Amino acid sequence: MASLIPCPHCGQRPREEFTVKGAALVRPAADAGRNAWLDYVYLRDNPRGRYDEHWHHTSGCRRWLVVTRDTATHEIEGARDTAARTETVE
């Protein structure tokens, strides 16, 4: 069975309807050094455990969500609309 993501707008939906963006990154200033740009473009955190990621419901409501997922087990704990920072759907 496919992993289900609890979209706050569409209900439980299969993971295949979503596109993962990952964590929000802070873009370096235009005059930042080479190392800052290399880090921004190529390096990503790889946390173990509970993690909030941005996901786009591309085949559904087309809204951006914050999905809380355990990176070790891939278990989805909940999801919320990016505009509603406190509401979590489980």
Secondary structure, DSSP 8 states (H G I E B T S, - for coil): ---EEEETTTEEEEGGG-EEEES------TT--HHHHHHHHH------SEEEEEEE-TTTT--EEEEEEETTT--EEEEEETT-SS--B-
